[in-house]
Amino acid sequence: MLTEFLKSKIHQVKITQADVNYIGSITIDETLMIAANILEGQKVQVVNLNNGERLETYVIKGKKDSGEICLNGPAARKAIVGDIVIIIAYTFLSDEEARTFKPTIIFPDTATNKLK
């Protein structure tokens, strides 16, 4: 049996852009993706600390070291530029794997969205 567990988390980053006219997803600075062990196309949950909105979407790789966090398409209606969000990815693990698995959690500077 597999159970869903926290895999990766980008804890508190600032929305830098919201583009309702895009096809969909969230664009994340490639540096943050690598540090958090999140892959392009991976499903993530986005939790908005400013308004309580929660949504699921997939990741598009943004420009490296740009600090870019952009909600695209319908997701852009769930936040405004400047909102602080948490981005969470999950994975399925067996009970045995879960006993030793350690999630990757990063804490970028919310002013710049860069690693501290």
DRENPA-3360 file (N, C-alpha, C; in nm, 2 decimals, always signed):
BEGIN
1 = MLTEFLKS = +0.08/-0.12/+0.00/+0.00/+0.00/+0.00/+0.09/+0.12/+0.00 ~ +0.05/+0.23/-0.08/+0.12/+0.35/-0.08/+0.03/+0.46/-0.01 ~ +0.10/+0.55/+0.06/+0.03/+0.66/+0.12/+0.10/+0.79/+0.07 ~ +0.03/+0.90/+0.06/+0.08/+1.03/+0.01/+0.15/+1.10/+0.13 ~ +0.27/+1.15/+0.10/+0.35/+1.23/+0.20/+0.41/+1.35/+0.14 ~ +0.44/+1.45/+0.22/+0.52/+1.57/+0.18/+0.65/+1.52/+0.12 ~ +0.68/+1.58/+0.00/+0.80/+1.55/-0.07/+0.89/+1.67/-0.07 ~ +0.83/+1.79/-0.10/+0.91/+1.91/-0.11/+0.82/+2.03/-0.07;
9 = KIHQVKIT = +0.89/+2.14/-0.02/+0.81/+2.26/+0.01/+0.90/+2.38/-0.01 ~ +0.84/+2.48/-0.08/+0.91/+2.61/-0.09/+0.82/+2.69/+0.01 ~ +0.88/+2.73/+0.12/+0.81/+2.79/+0.23/+0.82/+2.94/+0.22 ~ +0.70/+3.00/+0.19/+0.68/+3.15/+0.18/+0.77/+3.22/+0.07 ~ +0.71/+3.23/-0.04/+0.77/+3.31/-0.15/+0.66/+3.40/-0.20 ~ +0.70/+3.51/-0.26/+0.61/+3.62/-0.30/+0.57/+3.60/-0.45 ~ +0.44/+3.62/-0.48/+0.40/+3.62/-0.61/+0.45/+3.74/-0.68 ~ +0.52/+3.72/-0.80/+0.58/+3.83/-0.87/+0.50/+3.87/-0.99;
17 = QADVNYIG = +0.41/+3.77/-1.04/+0.33/+3.80/-1.15/+0.21/+3.71/-1.15 ~ +0.10/+3.75/-1.21/-0.02/+3.67/-1.22/-0.07/+3.70/-1.36 ~ -0.07/+3.60/-1.45/-0.10/+3.61/-1.59/-0.22/+3.53/-1.63 ~ -0.34/+3.59/-1.62/-0.46/+3.51/-1.65/-0.47/+3.47/-1.80 ~ -0.40/+3.53/-1.89/-0.41/+3.50/-2.03/-0.31/+3.39/-2.07 ~ -0.25/+3.32/-1.98/-0.16/+3.21/-2.01/-0.23/+3.08/-2.00 ~ -0.18/+2.98/-2.06/-0.25/+2.85/-2.07/-0.27/+2.78/-1.93 ~ -0.20/+2.81/-1.83/-0.22/+2.76/-1.69/-0.09/+2.72/-1.63;
25 = SITIDETL = -0.09/+2.70/-1.50/+0.02/+2.65/-1.42/+0.08/+2.75/-1.33 ~ +0.20/+2.72/-1.27/+0.27/+2.81/-1.19/+0.42/+2.81/-1.24 ~ +0.47/+2.92/-1.27/+0.61/+2.93/-1.31/+0.70/+2.96/-1.19 ~ +0.80/+2.88/-1.17/+0.89/+2.89/-1.05/+1.03/+2.91/-1.10 ~ +1.11/+3.00/-1.04/+1.25/+3.02/-1.07/+1.32/+2.88/-1.06 ~ +1.40/+2.85/-1.16/+1.46/+2.72/-1.17/+1.55/+2.69/-1.05 ~ +1.62/+2.79/-1.00/+1.70/+2.77/-0.88/+1.62/+2.72/-0.76 ~ +1.50/+2.78/-0.74/+1.42/+2.73/-0.63/+1.37/+2.59/-0.66;
33 = MIAANILE = +1.34/+2.56/-0.78/+1.29/+2.43/-0.82/+1.40/+2.32/-0.79 ~ +1.52/+2.35/-0.83/+1.63/+2.26/-0.80/+1.65/+2.24/-0.65 ~ +1.66/+2.35/-0.58/+1.68/+2.35/-0.43/+1.57/+2.27/-0.36 ~ +1.45/+2.28/-0.41/+1.33/+2.22/-0.34/+1.31/+2.08/-0.40 ~ +1.38/+2.03/-0.50/+1.36/+1.90/-0.56/+1.22/+1.89/-0.62 ~ +1.18/+2.00/-0.69/+1.06/+2.00/-0.77/+1.09/+2.00/-0.92 ~ +1.02/+1.92/-0.99/+1.05/+1.90/-1.14/+0.95/+1.97/-1.22 ~ +0.99/+2.01/-1.34/+0.90/+2.07/-1.44/+0.79/+1.97/-1.47;
41 = GQKVQVVN = +0.66/+2.02/-1.47/+0.55/+1.94/-1.50/+0.49/+1.87/-1.38 ~ +0.56/+1.88/-1.26/+0.51/+1.81/-1.14/+0.39/+1.88/-1.08 ~ +0.30/+1.81/-1.03/+0.18/+1.86/-0.96/+0.22/+1.92/-0.83 ~ +0.17/+2.04/-0.80/+0.20/+2.11/-0.67/+0.07/+2.17/-0.62 ~ +0.07/+2.19/-0.49/-0.04/+2.26/-0.42/+0.02/+2.40/-0.39 ~ -0.06/+2.50/-0.41/-0.02/+2.64/-0.38/-0.11/+2.69/-0.27 ~ -0.06/+2.73/-0.16/-0.14/+2.78/-0.05/-0.11/+2.93/-0.03 ~ -0.21/+3.01/-0.04/-0.19/+3.16/-0.03/-0.21/+3.20/+0.11;
49 = LNNGERLE = -0.11/+3.26/+0.18/-0.12/+3.30/+0.31/-0.20/+3.43/+0.33 ~ -0.21/+3.51/+0.22/-0.29/+3.63/+0.23/-0.44/+3.62/+0.23 ~ -0.49/+3.52/+0.15/-0.63/+3.51/+0.14/-0.69/+3.37/+0.17 ~ -0.60/+3.27/+0.20/-0.64/+3.14/+0.24/-0.67/+3.05/+0.12 ~ -0.66/+3.10/-0.01/-0.69/+3.01/-0.12/-0.59/+2.90/-0.13 ~ -0.63/+2.79/-0.18/-0.55/+2.67/-0.21/-0.58/+2.62/-0.35 ~ -0.48/+2.58/-0.42/-0.51/+2.53/-0.56/-0.40/+2.43/-0.59 ~ -0.43/+2.35/-0.69/-0.34/+2.25/-0.74/-0.32/+2.28/-0.89;
57 = TYVIKGKK = -0.19/+2.27/-0.93/-0.15/+2.30/-1.07/-0.02/+2.23/-1.10 ~ +0.04/+2.26/-1.21/+0.17/+2.19/-1.24/+0.27/+2.30/-1.26 ~ +0.40/+2.26/-1.26/+0.51/+2.36/-1.26/+0.57/+2.38/-1.40 ~ +0.59/+2.50/-1.43/+0.67/+2.54/-1.55/+0.80/+2.60/-1.49 ~ +0.91/+2.56/-1.55/+1.04/+2.61/-1.51/+1.06/+2.76/-1.55 ~ +1.09/+2.84/-1.46/+1.12/+2.99/-1.48/+1.27/+3.01/-1.50 ~ +1.30/+3.13/-1.53/+1.44/+3.17/-1.55/+1.52/+3.16/-1.42 ~ +1.64/+3.10/-1.43/+1.72/+3.07/-1.32/+1.76/+3.20/-1.25;
65 = DSGEICLN = +1.76/+3.20/-1.12/+1.80/+3.32/-1.04/+1.71/+3.44/-1.06 ~ +1.59/+3.43/-1.11/+1.51/+3.54/-1.14/+1.42/+3.58/-1.03 ~ +1.40/+3.49/-0.93/+1.30/+3.51/-0.83/+1.16/+3.50/-0.87 ~ +1.14/+3.46/-0.99/+1.00/+3.45/-1.05/+0.91/+3.35/-0.99 ~ +0.79/+3.39/-0.95/+0.69/+3.31/-0.90/+0.56/+3.36/-0.97 ~ +0.51/+3.30/-1.07/+0.40/+3.35/-1.15/+0.29/+3.25/-1.16 ~ +0.17/+3.29/-1.11/+0.05/+3.21/-1.13/-0.01/+3.24/-1.27 ~ -0.04/+3.13/-1.34/-0.08/+3.15/-1.48/-0.22/+3.09/-1.50;
73 = GPAARKAI = -0.29/+3.15/-1.60/-0.43/+3.10/-1.63/-0.52/+3.12/-1.52 ~ -0.62/+3.03/-1.50/-0.72/+3.05/-1.40/-0.66/+3.07/-1.26 ~ -0.55/+3.01/-1.23/-0.48/+3.02/-1.10/-0.45/+3.16/-1.07 ~ -0.43/+3.25/-1.17/-0.39/+3.39/-1.15/-0.51/+3.46/-1.08 ~ -0.63/+3.41/-1.08/-0.74/+3.47/-1.01/-0.73/+3.44/-0.85 ~ -0.64/+3.35/-0.81/-0.63/+3.31/-0.67/-0.53/+3.39/-0.59 ~ -0.46/+3.48/-0.66/-0.36/+3.56/-0.59/-0.33/+3.69/-0.66 ~ -0.27/+3.79/-0.59/-0.23/+3.91/-0.66/-0.08/+3.92/-0.63;
81 = VGDIVIII = -0.01/+4.00/-0.72/+0.13/+4.03/-0.70/+0.16/+4.08/-0.56 ~ +0.25/+4.02/-0.49/+0.29/+4.06/-0.36/+0.23/+3.96/-0.25 ~ +0.13/+3.87/-0.29/+0.09/+3.77/-0.20/+0.20/+3.67/-0.16 ~ +0.20/+3.62/-0.04/+0.29/+3.52/+0.00/+0.23/+3.38/-0.01 ~ +0.30/+3.29/-0.07/+0.24/+3.15/-0.09/+0.34/+3.05/-0.04 ~ +0.29/+2.93/-0.01/+0.37/+2.81/+0.01/+0.34/+2.72/-0.10 ~ +0.45/+2.66/-0.16/+0.43/+2.57/-0.27/+0.47/+2.43/-0.22 ~ +0.38/+2.33/-0.23/+0.40/+2.20/-0.17/+0.39/+2.09/-0.28;
89 = AYTFLSDE = +0.48/+2.00/-0.28/+0.47/+1.88/-0.37/+0.47/+1.75/-0.28 ~ +0.39/+1.66/-0.32/+0.37/+1.53/-0.25/+0.43/+1.41/-0.33 ~ +0.45/+1.30/-0.26/+0.49/+1.18/-0.33/+0.42/+1.06/-0.26 ~ +0.41/+0.95/-0.33/+0.36/+0.83/-0.27/+0.47/+0.74/-0.22 ~ +0.46/+0.69/-0.10/+0.56/+0.61/-0.04/+0.50/+0.49/+0.02 ~ +0.57/+0.38/+0.02/+0.53/+0.26/+0.10/+0.56/+0.29/+0.25 ~ +0.50/+0.21/+0.34/+0.52/+0.23/+0.48/+0.67/+0.22/+0.51 ~ +0.73/+0.13/+0.45/+0.88/+0.11/+0.48/+0.96/+0.23/+0.43;
97 = EARTFKPT = +0.93/+0.28/+0.31/+1.00/+0.40/+0.26/+0.97/+0.53/+0.35 ~ +0.85/+0.54/+0.39/+0.81/+0.66/+0.47/+0.88/+0.67/+0.60 ~ +0.93/+0.56/+0.66/+0.99/+0.56/+0.79/+1.13/+0.63/+0.78 ~ +1.19/+0.63/+0.66/+1.33/+0.69/+0.65/+1.33/+0.81/+0.56 ~ +1.22/+0.84/+0.48/+1.22/+0.95/+0.39/+1.22/+1.08/+0.46 ~ +1.30/+1.17/+0.40/+1.31/+1.31/+0.46/+1.27/+1.41/+0.34 ~ +1.17/+1.49/+0.37/+1.13/+1.58/+0.26/+1.23/+1.70/+0.25 ~ +1.23/+1.76/+0.14/+1.31/+1.88/+0.11/+1.23/+2.00/+0.13;
105 = IIFPDTAT = +1.27/+2.09/+0.22/+1.20/+2.21/+0.26/+1.30/+2.33/+0.25 ~ +1.27/+2.43/+0.17/+1.35/+2.55/+0.16/+1.28/+2.67/+0.21 ~ +1.36/+2.77/+0.25/+1.30/+2.89/+0.31/+1.37/+3.01/+0.24 ~ +1.32/+3.05/+0.12/+1.38/+3.16/+0.05/+1.35/+3.29/+0.12 ~ +1.42/+3.40/+0.09/+1.40/+3.53/+0.14/+1.27/+3.58/+0.07 ~ +1.17/+3.62/+0.14/+1.04/+3.66/+0.08/+1.05/+3.79/+0.01 ~ +1.15/+3.87/+0.04/+1.16/+4.00/-0.03/+1.21/+3.98/-0.17 ~ +1.30/+3.88/-0.19/+1.36/+3.86/-0.32/+1.33/+3.73/-0.39;
113 = NKLK = +1.27/+3.64/-0.31/+1.25/+3.50/-0.36/+1.38/+3.43/-0.39 ~ +1.49/+3.47/-0.33/+1.61/+3.40/-0.35/+1.65/+3.32/-0.23 ~ +1.74/+3.22/-0.25/+1.78/+3.14/-0.14/+1.86/+3.23/-0.04 ~ +1.85/+3.20/+0.08/+1.92/+3.28/+0.19/+2.07/+3.23/+0.20;
% end
